[in-house]
């Protein structure tokens, strides 16, 4: 008899790829970073079996499932599972609850000569364990927030710390109106899962104080779990200072040079540039209510000139004009207000080297 495991902690700490036998639609809603989806049934097959179960009961549904997944279809799926098991001999398989689909997959693998363990409780138990991991971190860990004006390099500094939680990286979003990348963000479930695994692995090394960026709860379409965010906003704040010109250059690199390259790599030169330009224009337009129509129209005209120059020659220097004005007229006043409001929480101020040395203590 093949084994099973309920040692979810060790499973996630191992980093081993996991064999997910759920239907593709289930996998798309939420999965784990190392999981590979090799389903027992397609979405349509699962739907038909589910309908049969509701109308005629479990035995009829099982019989239908075996009719739908038989012959060459069954052979191809078993072959894919065997290849996975041979490539990852120390890992596990799971379905949603660790029930019939897991046991069927395990049985068919055994018939093909492979004993492969399943995860007790399946995806639901693994997901519950990760939710508990985040709740435990909120209750037991200490946090320090890293703040600073837009473009001051908070993300770069976090990447130099072994106890940082990169929320923007996990959310695949830079956390502002201009923060979207060319590719879509993860689902909320996948964001939480990857964050929880990061927390679990760092805590396993003895880390119990984390540095996180001073963020809103919403990072694009992803949201930091409520209890964790409540701990964040009550935490001490370290303020990173940076010269205006260096901030402009950093924003130019991130939101112009790298973003245009992302779109072009994804969609080709013309379509990619058009999509990038539309994204940049929409990002500025999203601020119109807060910055006012006159200011928006003025900056939008500068942006259009910069985009036209970039499209015709590849030069990006004209973008510095709207970036600098946006910082001076919109972002900086907003952040200065927030800094003054949170002055009692600020425990240290300094440049990149000073803040890095302080947080590394």
Number of C-alpha atoms within 10 A of each C-alpha: 9 13 12 16 14 14 11 17 16 11 18 21 14 12 14 16 20 24 24 27 27 26 21 18 12 16 20 14 12 18 22 21 15 14 18 16 17 20 22 24 21 17 15 12 16 20 13 15 23 18 13 19 16 11 11 11 13 14 11 14 20 16 12 17 19 13 11 17 17 12 10 9 12 17 14 13 20 20 14 13 26 21 12 18 21 12 11 14 15 14 20 23 28 28 27 22 17 20 15 12 19 25 17 13 22 25 17 18 20 15 11 14 10 17 18 23 21 25 27 23 20 23 23 14 17 25 22 13 16 22 16 13 19 21 16 14 21 19 12 10 14 16 23 23 21 26 23 23 23 19 22 24 19 20 18 11 18 19 13 11 15 12 21 25 20 18 24 19 14 19 27 22 23 18 22 14 16 21 18 22 19 22 11 11 18 19 16 16 18 21 25 25 25 20 21 22 20 18 21 20 16 19 16 12 8 9 16 15 16 21 23 23 23 20 18 14 17 14 22 19 15 23 17 20 17 12 14 18 17 13 16 25 18 12 19 18 27 23 24 22 20 17 11 17 11 13 20 22 17 17 21 21 14 16 19 21 16 15 24 24 17 18 23 19 13 13 16 13 14 12 13 20 22 18 16 24 22 11 19 23 16 14 16 18 17 13 15 14 9 10 16 10 12 10 15 19 14 12 18 18 12 19 22 17 15 19 24 16 16 19 16 8 9 11 14 17 13 18 23 19 14 20 19 18 17 18 19 13 12 15 15 17 13 14 16 13 11 14 18 11 10 13 12 10 17 18 11 15 17 16 14 18 10 14 18 16 12 13 18 11 5
